[in-house]
Amino acid sequence: MIVGVPKETFPGEKRVALIPADVPALLKLGLDVLVERGAGVEAQLPDALYQERGARIAPSREEVFAAADGLLQVRAGGANPQLGLADLHLMQPQQWLIAFLEPLGEPHLVQNLAERGVTAFAIELVPRISRAQNLDALSSMATVSGYKAVLLAANLLPRMFPMLMTAAGTVTPARVFVIGAGVAGLQAIATAKRLGAQVEAYDVRAVVKEQVESVGAKFVELSLEPGASEDKSGYAQSLGEDFYHRQQELMATVVARSDVVITTAAIPGKRSPVLITAAMVQAMQPGSVIVDLAAERGGNCELTRANETLVVNDVTILGPTNLSATVPNHASQLYSRNLVNFLRLIIKDGQLQLNRDDEIVHESLVTHESMIVNPRVCVLAEAGQAAN
């Protein structure tokens, strides 16, 4: 079988789905690797490196799609809703695809893949269970985003992060508040702490208090009973408007005293919960910074605008939507390793073998034999068709 690696077409996407160092692992699985010319250039991975490791370079995108039995991409389907449509006519029936697909947010675009006869795996639907940790691409990319969010904030904040004792006096440390202690939040906490900030963090899951404290932050406890904050696959789920309103009230004091607030609360396929209101922004000190990592789905801050930087009442609000792509070399390295581990699960003796009783395969497989086979995506697709 031939595995194709096309160049990414989503605007601003600099990552590549497979790095040269991982090509030998696919060769050992009995796969040939065909990479579109220039696919890794923006991640500082030139074609020559792929060739040295045993991959072939295709001169055109069309050749990759025509020759490949399977495709590895970063963003396809609903994760690349405009330019990704141009790839549909290049795809072959019975071809397989592994990528971020946004199936819960854009189920109608998943339907396009089904109609084309593509067997598609949405890497973001890999369940968060112990044996799937090494192929959890969402966590890998969240690690990069959490790190970069702190650097963006530090760059814009008109003061330094660490406490400094100098002959001219003492500089007090910046106060950073991280909302959400998932992978992105924990990495943001650790990065801010390394820069010398005084860090606080909050999460609806009180059980993460120990994790928060282990990376150097003080856990903020609010007198709230959230109920079930995760679904059976380990992903966040909505807690209702009444809960979020009460949460805003209790969190307002912490936000007001913070120099930097980083928010990370995202719910797959749904609008991000509003955790910081316009009134809370007004109460922050001039020069404060908010980095909203949930901007792609509306944002955790009421004022956030995706891919924009706003200044409101002298508070800077950033809404980045593809932050991991701004660190393309290491982000590609992590993502590539996730895909290699996924392939080890579904490729046997050089052939695709689907064990749909396997929880990882069952949860991540969205289309097969010209049908949407993922129950959650199927319900959303049918609802969309009924609405039209």
C-alpha positions as CSV (number, residue, x, y, z in Angstrom):
1,M,0.0,0.0,0.0
2,I,1.1,3.6,-0.7
3,V,0.6,6.3,1.9
4,G,0.3,9.8,0.5
5,V,1.2,13.0,2.4
6,P,-0.2,16.0,0.7
7,K,0.8,19.6,1.4
8,E,-1.6,21.3,3.7
9,T,-3.8,24.0,2.1
10,F,-5.6,25.5,5.1
11,P,-4.7,29.2,5.3
12,G,-1.7,29.7,7.7
13,E,-1.3,25.9,8.2
14,K,2.5,25.2,8.3
15,R,2.4,21.7,9.9
16,V,2.9,18.5,7.9
17,A,1.3,15.1,8.8
18,L,4.4,13.0,8.6
19,I,8.0,14.0,9.3
20,P,11.0,12.4,7.7
21,A,12.2,10.7,10.9
22,D,9.0,8.7,11.0
23,V,9.1,7.4,7.4
24,P,11.1,4.3,8.3
25,A,8.4,3.3,10.8
26,L,5.9,3.2,8.0
27,L,8.3,1.3,5.7
28,K,8.5,-1.4,8.5
29,L,4.7,-1.7,8.4
30,G,5.0,-2.6,4.8
31,L,3.9,0.8,3.4
32,D,5.4,2.9,0.7
33,V,5.5,6.7,1.4
34,L,4.7,9.3,-1.3
35,V,5.1,13.0,-0.2
36,E,3.9,16.0,-2.2
37,R,6.8,18.2,-3.2
38,G,7.3,20.9,-0.6
39,A,4.9,19.4,1.9
40,G,7.3,19.9,4.8
41,V,9.1,23.0,3.8
42,E,7.2,25.4,6.1
43,A,8.0,23.1,9.0
44,Q,11.7,23.2,8.1
45,L,11.6,19.7,6.6
46,P,12.9,19.8,3.0
47,D,12.1,17.1,0.4
48,A,15.7,15.9,0.6
49,L,15.2,14.7,4.2
50,Y,12.2,12.6,3.2
51,Q,14.1,11.0,0.3
52,E,17.0,10.2,2.6
53,R,14.6,8.3,4.9
54,G,13.1,6.3,2.0
55,A,10.1,8.3,0.9
56,R,9.4,9.3,-2.7
57,I,8.5,12.8,-3.7
58,A,5.6,13.5,-6.0
59,P,5.8,16.5,-8.3
60,S,2.1,17.3,-7.9
61,R,-0.9,17.0,-5.5
62,E,-2.9,15.2,-8.2
63,E,-0.2,12.5,-8.4
64,V,-0.3,11.9,-4.6
65,F,-4.1,11.5,-4.5
66,A,-4.1,9.3,-7.7
67,A,-1.4,6.9,-6.4
68,A,-2.1,6.7,-2.7
69,D,-4.2,4.0,-1.0
70,G,-4.3,6.1,2.1
71,L,-3.8,9.7,3.0
72,L,-2.3,11.4,6.1
73,Q,-3.3,15.0,6.5
74,V,-3.4,17.6,9.3
75,R,-6.6,19.3,8.3
76,A,-9.2,17.8,5.9
77,G,-13.0,17.7,5.6
78,G,-14.6,20.1,8.1
79,A,-11.2,21.2,9.4
80,N,-10.5,22.7,6.0
81,P,-14.0,23.6,4.8
82,Q,-13.1,25.9,1.9
83,L,-10.0,24.7,0.3
84,G,-10.5,21.1,1.4
85,L,-13.4,20.8,-0.9
86,A,-11.0,21.0,-3.9
87,D,-9.5,17.7,-2.8
88,L,-12.8,15.8,-2.9
89,H,-12.7,15.2,-6.6
90,L,-9.2,13.9,-6.3
91,M,-10.1,11.2,-3.7
92,Q,-10.6,7.6,-4.8
93,P,-13.3,5.2,-3.7
94,Q,-11.9,2.9,-0.9
95,Q,-9.1,5.3,-0.2
96,W,-8.6,5.9,3.5
97,L,-7.8,9.1,5.3
98,I,-6.6,10.1,8.8
99,A,-6.8,13.7,9.7
100,F,-8.5,16.4,11.8
101,L,-12.0,16.5,10.2
102,E,-14.2,18.5,12.6
103,P,-16.9,15.9,12.2
104,L,-19.0,17.1,15.1
105,G,-19.0,20.7,14.0
106,E,-19.2,20.2,10.2
107,P,-21.0,16.8,9.8
108,H,-22.3,17.7,6.3
109,L,-18.7,17.8,5.0
110,V,-18.1,14.3,6.5
111,Q,-21.1,13.3,4.4
112,N,-19.1,14.4,1.3
113,L,-16.4,11.9,2.2
114,A,-18.9,9.1,2.7
115,E,-20.4,9.8,-0.7
116,R,-17.0,9.7,-2.2
117,G,-16.4,6.2,-0.7
118,V,-13.6,7.3,1.5
119,T,-12.9,5.4,4.8
120,A,-12.2,8.4,7.1
121,F,-10.8,8.5,10.6
122,A,-11.2,11.7,12.6
123,I,-8.1,11.8,14.8
124,E,-9.8,14.2,17.2
125,L,-12.3,11.5,18.1
126,V,-9.7,9.1,19.5
127,P,-11.1,8.3,23.0
128,R,-9.1,9.6,26.0
129,I,-8.3,6.2,27.5
130,S,-5.0,5.0,28.8
131,R,-3.9,2.9,25.8
132,A,-4.7,5.7,23.4
133,Q,-2.5,8.3,25.0
134,N,0.3,7.9,22.4
135,L,-2.1,8.6,19.5
136,D,-4.0,11.5,21.2
137,A,-3.3,14.3,18.7
138,L,-5.6,16.7,20.4
139,S,-3.5,16.5,23.5
140,S,-0.3,16.9,21.5
141,M,-1.5,20.0,19.8
142,A,-2.9,21.4,23.0
143,T,0.5,21.1,24.6
144,V,1.9,23.3,21.8
145,S,-1.0,25.8,22.1
146,G,-0.7,26.1,25.9
147,Y,3.0,26.9,25.6
148,K,2.6,29.4,22.8
149,A,-0.3,31.2,24.5
150,V,1.9,32.2,27.4
151,L,4.6,33.5,25.1
152,L,2.0,35.6,23.3
153,A,0.7,37.0,26.5
154,A,4.2,37.7,27.8
155,N,5.1,39.6,24.6
156,L,2.1,41.9,24.9
157,L,2.0,42.4,28.7
158,P,3.6,45.8,29.5
159,R,5.4,44.3,32.5
160,M,7.7,41.3,33.1
161,F,6.6,38.0,34.4
162,P,9.2,37.2,37.1
163,M,9.9,38.9,40.4
164,L,13.2,40.8,40.2
165,M,15.2,42.3,43.0
166,T,17.4,45.0,41.7
167,A,19.4,48.0,43.0
168,A,16.5,50.2,41.7
169,G,13.9,48.3,43.6
170,T,11.8,45.1,43.5
171,V,9.7,44.2,40.5
172,T,6.7,42.2,41.6
173,P,5.7,39.1,39.6
174,A,2.9,39.1,37.1
175,R,-0.3,37.3,38.1
176,V,-1.5,34.7,35.6
177,F,-4.9,33.0,35.8
178,V,-5.5,29.9,33.7
179,I,-9.0,28.7,33.2
180,G,-9.2,25.0,32.4
181,A,-6.6,22.5,33.5
182,G,-6.6,20.1,30.6
183,V,-3.5,19.5,28.6
184,A,-3.4,23.1,27.2
185,G,-4.0,24.6,30.6
186,L,-1.4,22.6,32.4
187,Q,1.2,23.4,29.8
188,A,0.2,27.1,30.1
189,I,0.6,26.9,33.9
190,A,4.0,25.2,33.6
191,T,5.3,27.7,31.0
192,A,4.0,30.8,33.0
193,K,5.6,29.4,36.2
194,R,8.9,28.8,34.4
195,L,8.8,32.5,33.3
196,G,8.5,33.5,36.9
197,A,4.8,34.4,37.1
198,Q,2.5,33.9,40.1
199,V,0.0,31.4,38.7
200,E,-3.6,30.5,39.7
201,A,-5.8,28.0,37.9
202,Y,-9.4,26.8,37.9
203,D,-11.2,23.8,36.5
204,V,-14.7,22.5,37.0
205,R,-13.1,19.1,37.8
206,A,-11.9,19.4,41.4
207,V,-9.9,16.2,41.0
208,V,-7.3,18.0,38.9
209,K,-6.3,20.1,41.9
210,E,-3.3,17.9,42.5
211,Q,-2.2,18.2,38.8
212,V,-2.5,22.0,38.9
213,E,-0.4,22.2,42.1
214,S,2.2,19.8,40.8
215,V,3.1,22.2,37.9
216,G,3.3,25.2,40.3
217,A,-0.1,26.9,40.4
218,K,-2.5,27.6,43.2
219,F,-5.9,25.9,42.6
220,V,-8.8,28.3,42.8
221,E,-11.8,26.6,44.4
222,L,-15.3,27.9,43.7
223,S,-18.4,26.7,45.7
224,L,-20.0,25.0,42.6
225,E,-21.3,21.5,41.9
226,P,-20.7,21.0,38.2
227,G,-22.1,17.5,37.8
228,A,-20.7,15.4,34.9
229,S,-18.2,17.6,33.1
230,E,-16.9,14.9,30.7
231,D,-18.6,12.4,28.4
232,K,-17.7,8.7,28.3
233,S,-14.8,9.3,25.9
234,G,-13.1,11.8,28.3
235,Y,-14.1,15.0,26.4
236,A,-15.7,18.1,28.0
237,Q,-19.4,18.5,27.8
238,S,-21.7,21.5,28.4
239,L,-22.9,22.2,32.0
240,G,-25.8,24.5,31.3
241,E,-26.3,28.3,31.4
242,D,-27.2,28.5,35.1
243,F,-23.9,26.9,36.0
244,Y,-21.9,29.1,33.8
245,H,-23.6,32.3,35.1
246,R,-22.9,31.4,38.7
247,Q,-19.3,30.5,37.7
248,Q,-18.8,33.9,36.1
249,E,-20.0,35.6,39.3
250,L,-17.6,33.6,41.5
251,M,-14.6,34.0,39.1
252,A,-14.9,37.8,38.6
253,T,-12.7,38.6,41.5
254,V,-9.9,36.4,40.3
255,V,-10.1,37.7,36.8
256,A,-10.0,41.3,38.0
257,R,-6.7,40.8,40.0
258,S,-5.0,39.0,37.1
259,D,-2.5,40.5,34.7
260,V,-2.9,37.6,32.2
261,V,-5.9,35.3,31.8
262,I,-5.6,32.3,29.5
263,T,-8.8,30.4,28.8
264,T,-9.0,26.8,27.4
265,A,-12.5,25.6,27.8
266,A,-13.7,24.0,24.6
267,I,-16.5,21.5,24.0
268,P,-16.2,19.4,20.8
269,G,-18.8,20.3,18.2
270,K,-20.4,23.0,20.3
271,R,-20.0,26.7,21.1
272,S,-17.4,27.4,23.7
273,P,-18.9,28.4,27.1
274,V,-18.7,32.1,27.9
275,L,-16.6,32.4,31.1
276,I,-15.5,36.0,31.0
277,T,-18.2,38.6,30.4
278,A,-17.7,42.1,29.0
279,A,-18.2,43.5,32.5
280,M,-15.4,41.2,33.8
281,V,-13.1,42.6,31.1
282,Q,-14.0,46.2,32.2
283,A,-13.0,45.4,35.7
284,M,-9.4,44.2,34.7
285,Q,-6.4,46.5,35.1
286,P,-5.2,48.5,32.1
287,G,-2.6,46.6,30.2
288,S,-3.9,43.2,31.1
289,V,-4.0,40.4,28.5
290,I,-6.5,37.7,27.7
291,V,-5.5,34.8,25.4
292,D,-8.6,32.8,24.4
293,L,-7.7,29.4,23.2
294,A,-11.4,28.6,22.6
295,A,-11.8,31.3,20.0
296,E,-12.4,28.9,17.1
297,R,-15.9,28.1,18.5
298,G,-16.9,31.6,19.8
299,G,-14.5,31.9,22.6
300,N,-14.6,31.8,26.4
301,C,-14.5,35.6,26.6
302,E,-17.7,37.4,25.5
303,L,-15.6,39.9,23.5
304,T,-13.3,37.5,21.7
305,R,-13.1,37.6,17.9
306,A,-11.5,34.7,16.1
307,N,-8.1,35.4,14.6
308,E,-8.3,39.0,15.8
309,T,-6.6,41.1,18.5
310,L,-8.9,43.6,20.2
311,V,-8.1,46.2,22.8
312,V,-11.1,47.0,25.1
313,N,-10.7,49.3,28.0
314,D,-6.9,49.0,27.6
315,V,-7.2,45.2,27.9
316,T,-5.8,43.2,25.0
317,I,-7.9,40.2,23.9
318,L,-6.3,37.6,21.6
319,G,-8.4,35.0,19.7
320,P,-6.0,32.6,18.0
321,T,-7.6,29.6,16.3
322,N,-4.6,27.6,15.0
323,L,-1.9,28.3,17.5
324,S,-0.1,25.0,17.2
325,A,0.6,25.8,13.5
326,T,2.8,28.7,14.6
327,V,5.3,26.2,16.0
328,P,5.2,23.9,13.0
329,N,8.4,21.9,13.5
330,H,7.7,20.4,16.9
331,A,3.9,20.4,16.3
332,S,4.5,18.3,13.2
333,Q,6.9,16.0,15.1
334,L,4.2,15.3,17.8
335,Y,1.4,14.9,15.3
336,S,3.4,12.6,13.0
337,R,4.2,10.3,15.9
338,N,0.5,10.2,16.8
339,L,-0.4,9.1,13.3
340,V,2.4,6.5,13.2
341,N,1.0,5.0,16.4
342,F,-2.5,5.0,14.9
343,L,-1.3,3.3,11.8
344,R,0.3,0.5,13.9
345,L,-3.2,-0.1,15.2
346,I,-4.9,-0.4,11.8
347,I,-2.2,-1.7,9.5
348,K,-1.2,-5.4,9.5
349,D,1.1,-6.9,7.0
350,G,1.0,-3.8,4.9
351,Q,-2.8,-3.8,4.6
352,L,-5.7,-1.9,6.3
353,Q,-7.4,-4.1,8.8
354,L,-10.4,-2.6,10.6
355,N,-11.2,-4.1,14.0
356,R,-14.4,-2.2,14.7
357,D,-14.7,-3.8,18.0
358,D,-11.6,-2.0,19.1
359,E,-12.8,1.1,21.1
360,I,-10.2,3.4,19.4
361,V,-11.2,2.3,15.9
362,H,-14.9,2.4,16.7
363,E,-14.8,6.0,18.1
364,S,-12.5,7.5,15.5
365,L,-13.9,5.9,12.3
366,V,-16.5,8.3,10.8
367,T,-17.1,7.0,7.3
368,H,-16.8,3.6,5.7
369,E,-18.3,1.8,2.7
370,S,-20.1,5.1,1.6
371,M,-21.8,5.6,4.9
372,I,-21.3,7.7,8.0
373,V,-20.7,5.0,10.7
374,N,-19.9,7.1,13.8
375,P,-23.2,7.3,15.8
376,R,-22.6,10.8,17.1
377,V,-21.7,12.2,13.7
378,C,-24.6,10.3,12.1
379,V,-27.2,11.9,14.4
380,L,-25.8,15.4,13.6
381,A,-25.7,14.8,9.9
382,E,-29.3,13.5,9.9
383,A,-30.4,16.5,11.9
384,G,-28.7,18.8,9.5
385,Q,-30.4,17.2,6.5
386,A,-33.8,17.4,8.2
387,A,-33.2,21.1,8.9
388,N,-32.5,21.7,5.2
